[in-house]
Every structure is written in C-alpha cells, then in structure tokens.
Amino acid sequence: MAAVSAQSRSQSEARRPARAAVSTTARLHFGFLDPSGRGKRPFGSFGLSLDRPTTRLTLERAGSFEASGPERERGLRYLRGITASSGRAASYRLRIDEAIPPHAGLGSGTQLALAVGSAFAALEDLHLDAQEIATRLGRGARSGIGIATFAQGGVVLDSGPRQGRLPQLVSRIPFPAEWRVLLIFDSGSSGLAGESETDAFDTLPEFPESEAAALHRRITQGALPALVARDFTTFCDEVGHLQAAMGAYFAPLQGGPYASAKVSEALAWLRGQGVSGLGQSSWGPTGFAFAASETDGQAMLKGLRAEVRHRGLDFELAHGRNEGAKIETTAGEIQ
C-alpha cells in the first residue's frame, strides 16, 4: 500500500505545471463612501479596472528563493508569505517582467500580491481565490477594489470591511468599450502608503453620516445606473462629485485636493475645457479624466500636451478592462 501511495504522489508531482505566469493591470480608486471608516457603513470603495499599466510575472520551482525584475523585493516578500501560509517547504524563482508603478495610486501592491499568490496557487494546484490570497498577504483591509478588479475587472463597488471580513463585492458593471480614461502621471511625486497611510487615517476627523449617505445614494442611484445606460455625462458628474468630496476631506494631508501640483494644474486645465469626470486615483499622484470616445480622448491628450508643459508629467490613454487577471501554466522544462 505504501508503494502505491508513493507512486501516486510521484504521478501527482509529475502532473504539476513547471511554470505559472500571471498578468494583471492597474485600477483607479474613485473614492470612499465613508472615507473616515467610522460611520455605519465604513469605507465602501468605488473604482475601475484599467487595461494599463501592467504587472507581468512568472514563477517556477528552484533550489532557493530568488526574485528578479522591478519590485522584486516586495514580490519576494509576498512569495515567502504565501509559501509559509501554505506550509510548503519548497523554494521558488520569481521573475517580474513588468510592474505597475508603486505609490502612484494605481493599486500596485495589491495587484503584485495577488499575482504572486495566484501564480503560487496555480503552480501547486491549490484552490486559493483572490480574497483568500489577500487575507493571507494582508491586502484589502480598507478597500476591496483591487481584489475585485483582479478577479473580474469592470467598474466595482464594495461594501467596506465588515465584522473582521475583507470588503465584499456589492456591484460589478462592465465599463463601456468606447469610453476612454486619460491617465496623468507625475513620476516625481508619490502618494501615501504603508504606515504613513495608516497614520493619516488615524488623524482624520469623522466623515458626517449625512454626507456618507448622500454619496452612497449618488453612486448607487446615479453613477451605477448611468453606467448601465451608457449615460456618459451623468456618470462623469457623479464620479466628479465623489472626487470633489474626497479632495476636500483629504486636503489637509496632501496639501490640497490633489497630491501633485503638476497633476492639479493639468486637471484644472481639463476642468476649464468642460471636463467633469476627473480626479485623482486613491492617494495619487496619478490623475485621470474620462473621454466618451477614442477621438475625444486623443483630442484631450493633444490639448494637455500642448498646454501643460511640465517635465516629469506623462500622459496615456487607457481603456477600461472588463476581465480579470490572466493566469496560465506551462508544463515541461523551463528555458
């Protein structure tokens, strides 16, 4: 019987893939419905999955833990963490080919953690979903946007954390294929993260319950139905309103409604052109603005490049992404 068990284990190991590859993308965080997290419905996040920037990585077994590429130290930390949480004695080689810029408000940490955890789960044939991986690696304590977009893409609204559980998905709606998102990058600035972010939330005052209720109504009864109806103007107005509320609330911590003065200038120019659906993703500094079509987006991009002449300020026209991360496995020898 022991010989049969050993043979079965050997056959099982032979069937395991030799390599797992994961590709995932950035997300925009439009804001919290209760940014203080102290109300009846703490936090509650609204956001969108983008088709860029991208994190791409590959994982394979190795004689020791190794990591290469951008964000390799953070990736290796997540890899060791997910391995330890599963009680595995094996070691792995992680290669990160591309990484979402860190501390830019695009959810780079959560996407990297979920990508590493998903590659590990695929390689070892473990049934770990995005929520379980996030729990093991300490992601998603306030916002579940990155978890939901990793799993499904689209425009998502979460519940906020409840009774010790991570935020749960409340609504997920596809982003219209013809709409575009203009991204505004300031490589010379960075948003809050880690302990600085935690300290910031601890110092903020309570958010009025009446304002939180009003934001909840505007998103659930305004923005989400507008998205379903492809009502671009209403959707932009509602996201713009949420952004204005977030900018006013967080202004004492970031020196104004936006973390980057350069991004603020670009957004001010867009507002002057009549753009209402704009703002800053999470703690920034990345700014965004919606366009109703590729043509409108290209015109917006051309105008910004001509009017806002700052070194270190870059622009990119993105699509919404309506699918989750791509996870693939490969059998056989690794080259």
C-alpha positions as a Markdown table, in Angstrom:
| # | Residue | x | y | z |
|---|---|---|---|---|
| 1 | Met | 0.0 | 0.0 | 0.0 |
| 2 | Ala | 2.9 | 2.4 | 0.8 |
| 3 | Ala | 4.4 | 1.7 | -2.6 |
| 4 | Val | 1.1 | 2.6 | -4.3 |
| 5 | Ser | 0.9 | 5.9 | -2.3 |
| 6 | Ala | 4.5 | 6.8 | -3.2 |
| 7 | Gln | 3.7 | 6.1 | -6.9 |
| 8 | Ser | 0.5 | 8.2 | -6.7 |
| 9 | Arg | 2.5 | 11.1 | -5.2 |
| 10 | Ser | 5.1 | 10.8 | -7.9 |
| 11 | Gln | 2.5 | 10.8 | -10.6 |
| 12 | Ser | 0.8 | 13.8 | -9.0 |
| 13 | Glu | 4.0 | 15.7 | -8.8 |
| 14 | Ala | 4.7 | 14.9 | -12.5 |
| 15 | Arg | 1.4 | 16.4 | -13.5 |
| 16 | Arg | 2.1 | 19.7 | -11.7 |
| 17 | Pro | 3.0 | 22.5 | -14.1 |
| 18 | Ala | 6.6 | 23.6 | -14.3 |
| 19 | Arg | 5.8 | 27.3 | -14.6 |
| 20 | Ala | 2.9 | 29.7 | -13.8 |
| 21 | Ala | 2.6 | 33.1 | -15.4 |
| 22 | Val | 0.2 | 35.9 | -14.3 |
| 23 | Ser | -0.7 | 39.2 | -16.0 |
| 24 | Thr | -2.8 | 41.8 | -14.2 |
| 25 | Thr | -3.5 | 45.5 | -14.6 |
| 26 | Ala | -3.9 | 48.8 | -12.6 |
| 27 | Arg | -7.0 | 50.0 | -11.1 |
| 28 | Leu | -8.5 | 53.5 | -10.4 |
| 29 | His | -9.9 | 54.2 | -7.0 |
| 30 | Phe | -12.5 | 56.9 | -7.3 |
| 31 | Gly | -13.1 | 57.3 | -3.6 |
| 32 | Phe | -14.7 | 56.0 | -0.4 |
| 33 | Leu | -18.3 | 56.5 | 0.5 |
| 34 | Asp | -17.2 | 57.0 | 4.1 |
| 35 | Pro | -13.5 | 57.9 | 4.0 |
| 36 | Ser | -13.1 | 58.1 | 7.8 |
| 37 | Gly | -14.2 | 54.4 | 8.2 |
| 38 | Arg | -16.1 | 55.3 | 11.4 |
| 39 | Gly | -19.6 | 55.5 | 10.2 |
| 40 | Lys | -22.5 | 53.0 | 9.9 |
| 41 | Arg | -21.0 | 51.8 | 6.6 |
| 42 | Pro | -17.3 | 52.3 | 7.0 |
| 43 | Phe | -15.3 | 53.0 | 3.8 |
| 44 | Gly | -17.0 | 51.4 | 0.8 |
| 45 | Ser | -15.0 | 51.9 | -2.3 |
| 46 | Phe | -15.8 | 52.7 | -5.9 |
| 47 | Gly | -13.3 | 52.0 | -8.7 |
| 48 | Leu | -12.4 | 50.8 | -12.2 |
| 49 | Ser | -10.1 | 48.2 | -13.7 |
| 50 | Leu | -7.8 | 49.6 | -16.5 |
| 51 | Asp | -6.0 | 47.8 | -19.3 |
| 52 | Arg | -2.7 | 49.5 | -18.3 |
| 53 | Pro | -0.2 | 49.8 | -16.6 |
| 54 | Thr | 0.5 | 46.1 | -16.2 |
| 55 | Thr | 2.2 | 43.7 | -13.9 |
| 56 | Arg | 3.5 | 40.5 | -15.5 |
| 57 | Leu | 5.4 | 37.8 | -13.7 |
| 58 | Thr | 6.4 | 34.2 | -13.9 |
| 59 | Leu | 7.0 | 31.7 | -11.1 |
| 60 | Glu | 8.8 | 28.3 | -11.1 |
| 61 | Arg | 10.3 | 26.0 | -8.6 |
| 62 | Ala | 14.0 | 26.5 | -7.7 |
| 63 | Gly | 16.7 | 25.4 | -5.2 |
| 64 | Ser | 16.3 | 28.6 | -3.2 |
| 65 | Phe | 14.1 | 31.7 | -3.1 |
| 66 | Glu | 15.0 | 34.1 | -5.9 |
| 67 | Ala | 13.4 | 37.2 | -7.5 |
| 68 | Ser | 14.4 | 39.4 | -10.4 |
| 69 | Gly | 12.9 | 42.5 | -12.1 |
| 70 | Pro | 11.1 | 45.6 | -10.9 |
| 71 | Glu | 9.6 | 45.4 | -7.4 |
| 72 | Arg | 11.5 | 42.2 | -6.8 |
| 73 | Glu | 12.0 | 42.8 | -3.1 |
| 74 | Arg | 8.3 | 43.3 | -2.5 |
| 75 | Gly | 7.4 | 40.4 | -4.7 |
| 76 | Leu | 9.8 | 38.1 | -2.9 |
| 77 | Arg | 8.2 | 39.1 | 0.4 |
| 78 | Tyr | 4.8 | 38.2 | -0.9 |
| 79 | Leu | 6.2 | 34.9 | -2.2 |
| 80 | Arg | 7.7 | 33.9 | 1.1 |
| 81 | Gly | 4.5 | 34.9 | 2.8 |
| 82 | Ile | 2.2 | 32.8 | 0.7 |
| 83 | Thr | 4.5 | 29.9 | 0.8 |
| 84 | Ala | 4.7 | 29.9 | 4.6 |
| 85 | Ser | 0.9 | 30.3 | 4.9 |
| 86 | Ser | 0.5 | 27.1 | 2.9 |
| 87 | Gly | 3.0 | 25.1 | 4.9 |
| 88 | Arg | 5.2 | 24.4 | 1.9 |
| 89 | Ala | 8.9 | 23.6 | 2.2 |
| 90 | Ala | 9.7 | 24.2 | -1.4 |
| 91 | Ser | 11.5 | 27.3 | -2.9 |
| 92 | Tyr | 10.7 | 29.3 | -6.0 |
| 93 | Arg | 12.2 | 31.6 | -8.6 |
| 94 | Leu | 10.1 | 34.7 | -9.3 |
| 95 | Arg | 10.7 | 36.8 | -12.4 |
| 96 | Ile | 8.8 | 40.1 | -12.7 |
| 97 | Asp | 8.9 | 41.3 | -16.3 |
| 98 | Glu | 6.8 | 44.4 | -15.7 |
| 99 | Ala | 5.3 | 46.1 | -12.7 |
| 100 | Ile | 2.6 | 48.8 | -12.1 |
| 101 | Pro | 4.4 | 51.9 | -10.8 |
| 102 | Pro | 4.5 | 51.8 | -6.9 |
| 103 | His | 2.9 | 54.5 | -4.7 |
| 104 | Ala | 1.1 | 56.1 | -7.7 |
| 105 | Gly | -2.4 | 55.4 | -6.6 |
| 106 | Leu | -2.9 | 52.5 | -9.1 |
| 107 | Gly | -3.1 | 49.6 | -6.6 |
| 108 | Ser | 0.4 | 48.2 | -7.4 |
| 109 | Gly | 0.9 | 46.4 | -4.1 |
| 110 | Thr | -2.4 | 44.5 | -4.1 |
| 111 | Gln | -2.0 | 43.5 | -7.8 |
| 112 | Leu | 1.5 | 42.3 | -7.2 |
| 113 | Ala | 0.5 | 40.3 | -4.1 |
| 114 | Leu | -2.5 | 38.7 | -5.9 |
| 115 | Ala | -0.4 | 37.9 | -8.9 |
| 116 | Val | 2.3 | 36.2 | -6.8 |
| 117 | Gly | -0.2 | 34.4 | -4.8 |
| 118 | Ser | -2.2 | 33.2 | -7.8 |
| 119 | Ala | 1.0 | 32.1 | -9.6 |
| 120 | Phe | 1.9 | 30.1 | -6.5 |
| 121 | Ala | -1.6 | 28.6 | -6.2 |
| 122 | Ala | -1.6 | 27.6 | -9.9 |
| 123 | Leu | 1.9 | 26.1 | -9.7 |
| 124 | Glu | 1.0 | 24.0 | -6.7 |
| 125 | Asp | -2.6 | 23.2 | -7.7 |
| 126 | Leu | -4.1 | 24.9 | -4.7 |
| 127 | His | -7.6 | 26.4 | -4.7 |
| 128 | Leu | -6.9 | 29.9 | -3.4 |
| 129 | Asp | -9.2 | 32.7 | -4.7 |
| 130 | Ala | -8.2 | 36.4 | -4.7 |
| 131 | Gln | -10.0 | 37.0 | -1.3 |
| 132 | Glu | -8.1 | 34.2 | 0.4 |
| 133 | Ile | -4.7 | 35.3 | -1.1 |
| 134 | Ala | -5.4 | 38.9 | 0.0 |
| 135 | Thr | -6.3 | 37.7 | 3.5 |
| 136 | Arg | -3.0 | 35.7 | 3.8 |
| 137 | Leu | -0.9 | 38.6 | 2.5 |
| 138 | Gly | -2.5 | 41.4 | 4.4 |
| 139 | Arg | -4.1 | 43.3 | 1.5 |
| 140 | Gly | -7.6 | 44.9 | 1.2 |
| 141 | Ala | -8.0 | 45.9 | 4.8 |
| 142 | Arg | -10.0 | 49.1 | 3.7 |
| 143 | Ser | -10.7 | 48.7 | 0.0 |
| 144 | Gly | -11.6 | 45.7 | -1.9 |
| 145 | Ile | -11.4 | 47.4 | -5.3 |
| 146 | Gly | -8.1 | 45.8 | -6.3 |
| 147 | Ile | -9.3 | 42.3 | -5.2 |
| 148 | Ala | -12.5 | 42.6 | -7.2 |
| 149 | Thr | -10.8 | 44.0 | -10.3 |
| 150 | Phe | -8.1 | 41.3 | -10.2 |
| 151 | Ala | -10.9 | 38.7 | -10.1 |
| 152 | Gln | -13.4 | 40.2 | -12.6 |
| 153 | Gly | -12.4 | 43.6 | -14.0 |
| 154 | Gly | -15.0 | 46.2 | -14.7 |
| 155 | Val | -16.4 | 49.0 | -12.5 |
| 156 | Val | -16.8 | 47.8 | -9.0 |
| 157 | Leu | -18.4 | 48.9 | -5.7 |
| 158 | Asp | -17.5 | 47.1 | -2.4 |
| 159 | Ser | -19.2 | 47.0 | 1.0 |
| 160 | Gly | -16.2 | 48.1 | 3.0 |
| 161 | Pro | -14.8 | 45.8 | 5.8 |
| 162 | Arg | -17.5 | 44.2 | 8.0 |
| 163 | Gln | -17.1 | 42.2 | 11.2 |
| 164 | Gly | -13.4 | 41.4 | 10.6 |
| 165 | Arg | -14.0 | 40.3 | 6.9 |
| 166 | Leu | -12.5 | 41.9 | 3.9 |
| 167 | Pro | -14.7 | 44.2 | 1.8 |
| 168 | Gln | -17.2 | 42.2 | -0.3 |
| 169 | Leu | -18.3 | 43.0 | -3.8 |
| 170 | Val | -21.6 | 44.9 | -4.0 |
| 171 | Ser | -21.8 | 45.7 | -7.7 |
| 172 | Arg | -19.8 | 45.0 | -10.8 |
| 173 | Ile | -20.7 | 46.5 | -14.2 |
| 174 | Pro | -18.7 | 46.5 | -17.4 |
| 175 | Phe | -17.1 | 49.7 | -18.5 |
| 176 | Pro | -18.3 | 50.8 | -21.9 |
| 177 | Ala | -15.9 | 49.7 | -24.6 |
| 178 | Glu | -16.0 | 53.1 | -26.4 |
| 179 | Trp | -15.2 | 55.2 | -23.4 |
| 180 | Arg | -11.6 | 56.1 | -22.6 |
| 181 | Val | -9.6 | 57.1 | -19.5 |
| 182 | Leu | -6.8 | 59.7 | -19.8 |
| 183 | Leu | -4.1 | 59.0 | -17.2 |
| 184 | Ile | -1.8 | 61.7 | -15.9 |
| 185 | Phe | 1.4 | 60.5 | -14.3 |
| 186 | Asp | 3.9 | 62.5 | -12.2 |
| 187 | Ser | 7.0 | 60.4 | -11.7 |
| 188 | Gly | 8.5 | 63.0 | -9.3 |
| 189 | Ser | 5.7 | 62.6 | -6.7 |
| 190 | Ser | 4.3 | 59.7 | -4.7 |
| 191 | Gly | 1.2 | 59.0 | -2.7 |
| 192 | Leu | 0.9 | 57.8 | 0.9 |
| 193 | Ala | 1.3 | 54.1 | 1.6 |
| 194 | Gly | 2.0 | 51.7 | 4.4 |
| 195 | Glu | 2.4 | 53.2 | 7.9 |
| 196 | Ser | 2.1 | 56.7 | 6.5 |
| 197 | Glu | -1.3 | 55.8 | 5.1 |
| 198 | Thr | -2.4 | 54.2 | 8.3 |
| 199 | Asp | -1.3 | 57.2 | 10.4 |
| 200 | Ala | -3.1 | 59.5 | 8.0 |
| 201 | Phe | -6.4 | 57.7 | 8.5 |
| 202 | Asp | -5.9 | 57.8 | 12.3 |
| 203 | Thr | -5.6 | 61.6 | 12.2 |
| 204 | Leu | -8.6 | 62.4 | 10.0 |
| 205 | Pro | -11.9 | 63.5 | 11.6 |
| 206 | Glu | -15.1 | 61.6 | 11.3 |
| 207 | Phe | -17.0 | 62.0 | 8.0 |
| 208 | Pro | -20.5 | 63.3 | 8.5 |
| 209 | Glu | -23.0 | 60.4 | 8.3 |
| 210 | Ser | -25.4 | 62.6 | 6.2 |
| 211 | Glu | -22.7 | 63.2 | 3.6 |
| 212 | Ala | -21.8 | 59.5 | 3.5 |
| 213 | Ala | -25.4 | 58.6 | 3.0 |
| 214 | Ala | -25.6 | 61.2 | 0.2 |
| 215 | Leu | -22.5 | 59.8 | -1.5 |
| 216 | His | -24.0 | 56.3 | -1.3 |
| 217 | Arg | -27.2 | 57.4 | -2.9 |
| 218 | Arg | -25.4 | 59.3 | -5.7 |
| 219 | Ile | -23.2 | 56.3 | -6.6 |
| 220 | Thr | -25.9 | 53.6 | -6.3 |
| 221 | Gln | -28.8 | 55.6 | -7.7 |
| 222 | Gly | -26.8 | 57.8 | -10.1 |
| 223 | Ala | -23.4 | 56.5 | -11.2 |
| 224 | Leu | -24.2 | 52.8 | -11.5 |
| 225 | Pro | -27.5 | 53.2 | -13.4 |
| 226 | Ala | -25.8 | 55.8 | -15.7 |
| 227 | Leu | -23.1 | 53.2 | -16.4 |
| 228 | Val | -25.6 | 50.6 | -17.3 |
| 229 | Ala | -27.4 | 53.1 | -19.6 |
| 230 | Arg | -24.1 | 54.3 | -21.0 |
| 231 | Asp | -25.0 | 57.8 | -19.9 |
| 232 | Phe | -21.5 | 59.3 | -20.1 |
| 233 | Thr | -22.5 | 62.8 | -18.8 |
| 234 | Thr | -24.2 | 61.6 | -15.6 |
| 235 | Phe | -21.6 | 59.0 | -14.8 |
| 236 | Cys | -18.9 | 61.7 | -15.1 |
| 237 | Asp | -20.8 | 64.2 | -13.0 |
| 238 | Glu | -21.3 | 61.6 | -10.2 |
| 239 | Val | -17.6 | 60.5 | -10.2 |
| 240 | Gly | -16.6 | 64.1 | -10.3 |
| 241 | His | -18.8 | 64.9 | -7.3 |
| 242 | Leu | -17.3 | 61.9 | -5.3 |
| 243 | Gln | -13.8 | 63.1 | -6.2 |
| 244 | Ala | -14.5 | 66.7 | -5.0 |
| 245 | Ala | -15.7 | 65.3 | -1.7 |
| 246 | Met | -12.5 | 63.2 | -1.4 |
| 247 | Gly | -10.3 | 66.1 | -2.3 |
| 248 | Ala | -11.8 | 68.3 | 0.3 |
| 249 | Tyr | -11.6 | 65.7 | 3.0 |
| 250 | Phe | -8.0 | 64.6 | 2.4 |
| 251 | Ala | -6.7 | 68.1 | 1.5 |
| 252 | Pro | -5.1 | 68.7 | 5.0 |
| 253 | Leu | -2.9 | 65.6 | 4.5 |
| 254 | Gln | -1.9 | 66.2 | 0.9 |
| 255 | Gly | -1.6 | 70.0 | 0.7 |
| 256 | Gly | -4.8 | 70.4 | -1.3 |
| 257 | Pro | -7.3 | 68.3 | -3.2 |
| 258 | Tyr | -4.5 | 66.6 | -5.2 |
| 259 | Ala | -1.1 | 65.3 | -4.1 |
| 260 | Ser | 0.8 | 66.7 | -7.1 |
| 261 | Ala | 0.8 | 70.3 | -8.0 |
| 262 | Lys | 1.6 | 69.4 | -11.6 |
| 263 | Val | -1.3 | 67.0 | -11.8 |
| 264 | Ser | -3.5 | 69.6 | -10.2 |
| 265 | Glu | -2.6 | 72.1 | -12.9 |
| 266 | Ala | -3.4 | 69.5 | -15.7 |
| 267 | Leu | -6.8 | 68.7 | -14.1 |
| 268 | Ala | -7.6 | 72.4 | -13.7 |
| 269 | Trp | -7.0 | 72.9 | -17.4 |
| 270 | Leu | -9.3 | 69.9 | -18.3 |
| 271 | Arg | -12.0 | 71.3 | -15.9 |
| 272 | Gly | -11.7 | 74.6 | -17.8 |
| 273 | Gln | -12.4 | 72.7 | -21.0 |
| 274 | Gly | -15.7 | 71.4 | -19.5 |
| 275 | Val | -14.5 | 68.0 | -18.3 |
| 276 | Ser | -16.4 | 66.9 | -15.2 |
| 277 | Gly | -15.4 | 63.3 | -14.8 |
| 278 | Leu | -11.9 | 63.7 | -13.5 |
| 279 | Gly | -9.8 | 63.4 | -10.3 |
| 280 | Gln | -7.0 | 61.6 | -8.5 |
| 281 | Ser | -6.9 | 57.9 | -8.0 |
| 282 | Ser | -6.5 | 56.9 | -4.3 |
| 283 | Trp | -3.7 | 58.9 | -2.7 |
| 284 | Gly | -2.3 | 59.8 | -6.1 |
| 285 | Pro | -0.4 | 61.3 | -7.6 |
| 286 | Thr | -1.9 | 59.8 | -10.7 |
| 287 | Gly | -4.8 | 61.8 | -12.1 |
| 288 | Phe | -7.5 | 60.7 | -14.5 |
| 289 | Ala | -10.2 | 62.1 | -16.8 |
| 290 | Phe | -12.9 | 60.3 | -18.8 |
| 291 | Ala | -13.5 | 60.7 | -22.5 |
| 292 | Ala | -16.6 | 59.5 | -24.4 |
| 293 | Ser | -14.6 | 58.1 | -27.3 |
| 294 | Glu | -11.2 | 57.4 | -28.7 |
| 295 | Thr | -11.4 | 60.6 | -30.8 |
| 296 | Asp | -12.3 | 62.7 | -27.7 |
| 297 | Gly | -9.6 | 61.1 | -25.7 |
| 298 | Gln | -6.9 | 61.8 | -28.4 |
| 299 | Ala | -8.1 | 65.4 | -28.6 |
| 300 | Met | -7.8 | 65.7 | -24.8 |
| 301 | Leu | -4.4 | 64.2 | -24.9 |
| 302 | Lys | -3.2 | 66.5 | -27.6 |
| 303 | Gly | -4.5 | 69.5 | -25.8 |
| 304 | Leu | -2.9 | 68.6 | -22.5 |
| 305 | Arg | 0.5 | 68.0 | -24.1 |
| 306 | Ala | 0.3 | 71.4 | -25.7 |
| 307 | Glu | -0.9 | 73.4 | -22.7 |
| 308 | Val | 0.7 | 71.7 | -19.7 |
| 309 | Arg | 4.4 | 71.7 | -20.3 |
| 310 | His | 6.0 | 70.0 | -17.2 |
| 311 | Arg | 8.9 | 67.7 | -17.3 |
| 312 | Gly | 8.1 | 64.5 | -15.5 |
| 313 | Leu | 4.4 | 64.7 | -16.3 |
| 314 | Asp | 3.3 | 62.0 | -18.7 |
| 315 | Phe | 0.0 | 61.0 | -20.2 |
| 316 | Glu | -1.5 | 57.8 | -21.5 |
| 317 | Leu | -4.9 | 57.0 | -22.9 |
| 318 | Ala | -6.3 | 53.8 | -21.4 |
| 319 | His | -9.3 | 51.5 | -21.8 |
| 320 | Gly | -11.4 | 50.0 | -19.1 |
| 321 | Arg | -10.7 | 46.3 | -18.6 |
| 322 | Asn | -13.7 | 44.0 | -18.2 |
| 323 | Glu | -12.0 | 40.8 | -17.4 |
| 324 | Gly | -9.8 | 39.6 | -14.5 |
| 325 | Ala | -6.2 | 38.7 | -14.4 |
| 326 | Lys | -4.8 | 36.2 | -16.8 |
| 327 | Ile | -3.3 | 33.1 | -15.2 |
| 328 | Glu | -1.5 | 30.5 | -17.3 |
| 329 | Thr | 0.6 | 27.4 | -16.5 |
| 330 | Thr | 3.2 | 25.6 | -18.6 |
| 331 | Ala | 4.3 | 22.0 | -18.5 |
| 332 | Gly | 7.8 | 20.7 | -19.3 |
| 333 | Glu | 11.3 | 22.2 | -19.0 |
| 334 | Ile | 11.8 | 25.9 | -18.3 |
| 335 | Gln | 14.2 | 27.6 | -20.7 |
